Amino acid sequence: MRSTADRIRHALSFEIIALLIVTPASAWLFDKPIGHIGVVAVVSASIATGWNYVYNLGFDHALRRLRGTVKKTVPIRALHAVSFEIGLLFVLLPFIAWYLEISLREAFLIDVSLAVFYLIYAFVFNWIYDVLFPVSEPANAS
C-alpha cells in the first residue's frame, strides 16, 4: 500500500498538471472567459483532490481484499478511472451550472467533456505514476 505522503504527492501532482492543461483548453473550447473557467477548474480540482485521496485509498483496500494485491491490470485501471469520474461528475454538476450561470444541460455537456478528458488523463497519469513510483508489495503478498 502507498504511504500517506505518496498519496498526497500523487493527488497534488495529478491536479496541478491537469489544471495546466485543462484551463486554457476549456476556455477556448467552451468560449468562456479564462478567469471563469479557472475558478471552475480550481474549485473542481480542490474537490477532486479530496475525492482522489479517499477514492484511491478505498479502491486499494478493495483490491487488496479481493485480489491480495494493489497491482492493477488494464481492465482494473479502466474500471478505476471510469468509476472515479462518474462519482465526480455528479458532485461537480450543480457547481458548474451555478457558477457559470448556465443550464444543467449545458453544465452536463461541459462536465462530461471534462470527464472524458480526465478519464483518459487519469488512465495515463496513474499508469505513468505507478511506473515512476512503484508500490512496494510485502514479501507474503500473492
C-alpha positions as CSV (number, residue, x, y, z in Angstrom):
1,M,0.0,0.0,0.0
2,R,1.1,3.6,-0.6
3,S,2.1,5.8,2.2
4,T,0.1,8.9,3.1
5,A,2.9,11.2,1.8
6,D,2.9,9.3,-1.5
7,R,-0.9,9.6,-1.8
8,I,-0.6,13.3,-1.2
9,R,2.1,13.7,-3.8
10,H,0.0,11.6,-6.3
11,A,-3.2,13.7,-5.7
12,L,-1.4,17.1,-5.9
13,S,0.7,16.3,-8.9
14,F,-2.3,14.8,-10.7
15,E,-4.4,18.0,-10.2
16,I,-1.6,20.6,-10.9
17,I,-0.7,19.0,-14.2
18,A,-4.3,18.7,-15.2
19,L,-5.0,22.3,-14.4
20,L,-2.2,23.4,-16.6
21,I,-3.7,21.5,-19.5
22,V,-7.5,21.9,-18.9
23,T,-7.9,25.6,-18.0
24,P,-6.7,27.2,-21.3
25,A,-8.1,24.4,-23.4
26,S,-11.6,24.6,-21.8
27,A,-11.7,28.4,-22.0
28,W,-11.0,28.1,-25.7
29,L,-13.3,25.1,-26.4
30,F,-16.3,26.4,-24.4
31,D,-15.8,30.0,-25.3
32,K,-15.8,31.2,-21.7
33,P,-13.6,33.7,-20.0
34,I,-10.4,32.0,-18.8
35,G,-10.9,33.6,-15.4
36,H,-14.3,31.9,-15.0
37,I,-13.0,28.6,-16.3
38,G,-10.0,29.0,-14.0
39,V,-12.3,29.3,-10.9
40,V,-14.4,26.3,-12.0
41,A,-11.1,24.4,-12.6
42,V,-9.6,25.3,-9.3
43,V,-12.7,24.6,-7.2
44,S,-13.3,21.4,-9.2
45,A,-9.7,20.3,-8.7
46,S,-9.9,21.1,-5.0
47,I,-13.0,18.9,-4.6
48,A,-11.4,16.2,-6.9
49,T,-8.2,16.2,-4.8
50,G,-10.0,15.2,-1.7
51,W,-12.1,12.7,-3.7
52,N,-8.9,11.4,-5.3
53,Y,-7.3,10.6,-1.9
54,V,-10.4,9.0,-0.4
55,Y,-11.3,7.1,-3.6
56,N,-7.8,5.7,-4.2
57,L,-7.5,4.6,-0.6
58,G,-10.8,2.8,-0.8
59,F,-10.0,1.3,-4.2
60,D,-6.7,0.0,-3.0
61,H,-8.2,-1.5,0.1
62,A,-10.9,-3.2,-2.0
63,L,-8.2,-4.5,-4.4
64,R,-6.1,-5.9,-1.6
65,R,-9.1,-7.6,0.0
66,L,-10.5,-9.0,-3.3
67,R,-7.2,-9.8,-5.1
68,G,-4.5,-9.9,-2.5
69,T,-2.6,-7.1,-4.3
70,V,-2.9,-3.5,-5.3
71,K,-1.3,-4.1,-8.7
72,K,-3.7,-3.1,-11.5
73,T,-4.4,-4.9,-14.7
74,V,-5.5,-2.8,-17.8
75,P,-9.2,-3.7,-17.2
76,I,-8.9,-2.7,-13.5
77,R,-7.2,0.6,-14.5
78,A,-10.2,1.3,-16.8
79,L,-12.7,0.5,-14.1
80,H,-10.7,2.7,-11.6
81,A,-10.7,5.6,-14.0
82,V,-14.4,5.3,-15.1
83,S,-15.8,4.9,-11.6
84,F,-13.8,7.8,-10.3
85,E,-15.1,10.1,-13.0
86,I,-18.7,9.1,-12.6
87,G,-18.7,9.9,-8.9
88,L,-17.0,13.2,-9.5
89,L,-19.4,14.1,-12.4
90,F,-22.4,14.1,-10.0
91,V,-20.7,16.2,-7.4
92,L,-19.5,18.9,-9.8
93,L,-22.6,19.3,-12.0
94,P,-24.5,21.7,-9.7
95,F,-21.5,23.9,-9.0
96,I,-20.6,24.3,-12.7
97,A,-24.2,25.3,-13.6
98,W,-24.4,27.8,-10.8
99,Y,-21.0,29.4,-11.2
100,L,-21.1,29.7,-15.0
101,E,-24.8,30.7,-14.9
102,I,-25.8,28.1,-17.4
103,S,-28.4,25.4,-17.6
104,L,-27.9,22.0,-16.1
105,R,-27.9,20.6,-19.6
106,E,-25.1,22.9,-20.7
107,A,-23.2,22.2,-17.4
108,F,-23.7,18.5,-18.1
109,L,-22.1,18.8,-21.5
110,I,-19.2,20.7,-20.1
111,D,-18.8,18.3,-17.2
112,V,-19.0,15.3,-19.5
113,S,-16.4,16.8,-21.8
114,L,-14.1,17.4,-18.8
115,A,-14.8,13.9,-17.5
116,V,-13.7,12.4,-20.9
117,F,-10.5,14.4,-20.7
118,Y,-9.9,13.4,-17.1
119,L,-10.8,9.8,-17.8
120,I,-8.1,9.5,-20.4
121,Y,-5.7,11.7,-18.4
122,A,-6.3,9.6,-15.2
123,F,-5.6,6.4,-17.0
124,V,-2.3,7.6,-18.5
125,F,-1.2,9.6,-15.4
126,N,-1.8,6.7,-13.0
127,W,0.0,4.3,-15.2
128,I,3.0,6.6,-15.5
129,Y,2.9,7.3,-11.8
130,D,2.9,3.6,-10.9
131,V,5.9,3.1,-13.2
132,L,7.8,6.1,-11.7
133,F,6.8,5.3,-8.1
134,P,6.1,1.6,-7.9
135,V,4.2,0.1,-5.0
136,S,6.3,-2.0,-2.6
137,E,4.4,-5.2,-2.0
138,P,5.1,-7.2,1.2
139,A,7.0,-10.4,0.6
140,N,4.0,-12.5,1.6
141,A,1.6,-10.9,-0.9
142,S,0.5,-13.1,-3.7
